[in-house]
Amino acid sequence: MQEVVAGALFMFIFKETSRNAYNSDRGDVIFATNYYRHFKLHLPHPDTIDQVMRDLPPQLLEELKAQLVGRLIEQKTLRRFRFQDKYYFVAVDATGIQTFTKRHCEHCMTRTSKKGVVTYFHYVLEAKLVSSSGHAISLASEFIENLEHRDFNKQDCEQKAFVRLAVKIKHYFPRLPICILADGLYPNDTTFGICRRNDWRFIITLKEKCLKTFNEEAGLLNATAKGCSVARADKSTRTLLEYKFLNDIEYKKHNYSWVSCNETVIYRSEKDNKVQQFVYITDLHLTTGNVANTADGGRLRWKIENEGFNTQKNSDYKMEHKYSRKSYNAMQNYYQMLQIAHMINQFTEKSRDFIELLKQYSKQTIKALWKELLTFMKSIPYTPAQLQEFISG
Ligand SMILES: [Zn+2]
């Protein structure tokens, strides 16, 4: 089992992008011997991996992932990225992982176009630990799915999945101080209640049409100049940041704070200036001292989309590749393997040695270095004794 799970993991760590590519490397005797040399494991046949991925209950790999992340937290690896020296930023967002033109499994979600064409798809709600230096590490994943024991007429959705995801996060990380970052879908009483009960803080995107009474009161207070503001300029990026905040605005018997950040990128001619506004609701008490970090924290939510989803979907990992065409179970297991592999690779790619390598010449890319890694695995000769050990191992 160790060899099979490690094999699946290395398929993603080596960024093989398909079971065929993995199998061709596996057939290379130098590659297989070097793999054995380093890990004392054999590379299993992809069909064997697939069989196990089909049968293994997905919560086992999710647990393995949580244990690994738990060790990282214990080892204080991510401590310096904490907010207010206490909270880990956890971004929550959903992303599509597979689409099909025909029903793939009984848990498929469905969408019907205006022309009546039905698409079957799967998507997942992720909670990722994000950092200002670009980490996006999966804490927990909740598949958004149609299950018979839930009301079949009402499809599952991101909001319902968040309730389940929160239970998972609390189960795996009961004492972790968390600050939830989420988009404009999340400012509602359910989310606030979940955060309150779990003792999590939150910074959530607030759209104009959301929480009408809260927004109205914030507008009113801002108009009467009750708000406090702070400004900051970044010369290197020619950016001006203006933060505004209000505390103690009541919504459904609880008080929350309102915060906005206006970002102006300054060009030679004033008419070219680009202005963007970001507004958040948070349960943190804001001061002129912490408002900038809070709003900047809210903006880290983007990391789950860029460093998280986009990296996993692009050529490196091909998240949307159909590693298993029929089995929903296997799809979930491959997904968990991808999360673990991506986490390991992030620490490699952010390590000092690796960054040094990237700097060696100006056009060096991560992709090219990965190619070299595979070349190394296929070309560094082993000693006859090592080959013997591999054969008899
Ligand atoms: Zn399906």
Residues whose N, C-alpha, C, O or C-beta is under 5 A from the ligand:
A	BS01	ZN	H104 C105 H107 C108
